[in-house]
Amino acid sequence: DQLGRVEFVNVSAQDVGEEFVDLSARAANARRLEERLIDVLGTRTGKLQDVLSVERELARIREEIERLDGRMRYLKSRAALSTLSVTLHEPPPIVGDNPGRSIVAEAFRRAWRNFVAVLAGAIASLGFVVPVAGVVGAVILLARKVRRTA
């Protein structure tokens, strides 16, 4: 309150706690299923097609575990990265830059500076305007001369 007044507040957040707990439970279940499939694969003696089917399911479960672990790592890193942005603006001074001068004198000084800047800009633009005007004038005179002779 001593620093000034708040002009704008924007608060946004994403609660990822519930998603993280869900992902952890799903990953734990997938790991248990993976262990059971490995046990089945180790003790199973049967057709080649049955073994290949178990291996395909094992690969699918492993892929799911890696995807869940990756998402959990992402959520952990997002939780570690928090940003707080604060922008402060200093209010403009009521009096001029130089203490002791009146506001009116400061206004005249700024007006004079602006006038000189506009005048300097006008003089600088003459370097472009004069040659262009000369070319345009020459084209107009040439066009009139051609019309008269025609």
URQUISUL-V572726 format. One record per pair of residues at least 4 apart in sequence whose ideal C-beta (glycine too) atoms are under 7 Angstrom apart, sorted by the first residue. I is the first residue (numbers start at 1). GAP is how many residues later the second one is. D is the distance in whole Angstrom. If there is no record, write none. Layout:
I,GAP,D  I,GAP,D
//
This chain:
16,4,6  16,59,5  16,62,7  16,63,7  17,4,7  18,4,6  19,4,6  19,56,7  20,4,6  20,52,6  20,55,5  21,4,7  22,4,6  23,4,6  23,45,5  23,48,6  23,49,5  24,4,6  24,48,7  25,4,6  26,4,6  26,42,6  27,4,6  27,38,6  27,41,4  27,42,6  28,4,7  29,4,6  30,4,6  30,31,5  30,34,5  30,35,5  30,38,7  31,4,7  31,34,6  32,4,7  33,4,6  33,28,6  34,4,6  34,24,7  34,27,5  34,28,6  34,31,7  35,4,6  36,4,6  37,4,6  37,17,6  37,20,6  37,21,5  37,24,7  38,4,6  38,20,7  39,4,6  40,4,5  40,14,6  41,10,7  41,13,5  41,14,7  41,17,7  44,6,7  44,7,6  44,10,7  46,4,5  46,5,7  48,4,6  49,4,6  50,4,7  51,4,6  52,4,6  53,4,7  54,4,6  55,4,6  56,4,6  57,4,6  58,4,6  59,4,6  60,4,6  61,4,6  62,4,6  63,4,6  64,4,6  65,4,6  66,4,6  67,4,7  68,4,6  69,4,6  70,4,6  71,4,6  72,4,6  73,4,6  74,4,6  75,4,6  76,4,7  77,4,7  95,4,7  95,8,6  96,5,5  96,7,6  96,10,3  101,4,5  101,5,6  102,4,7  103,4,6  104,4,7  105,4,6  106,4,6  107,4,6  108,4,6  109,4,7  110,4,6  111,4,6  112,4,6  113,4,6  114,4,6  115,4,6  116,4,6  117,4,6  118,4,6  119,4,6  120,4,6  121,4,6  125,4,6  126,4,5  128,4,6  129,4,6  130,4,6  131,4,7  132,4,6  133,4,6  134,4,6  135,4,6  136,4,6  137,4,6  138,4,6  139,4,6  140,4,7  141,4,6  142,4,6  143,4,6  144,4,6  145,4,7  146,4,6
//
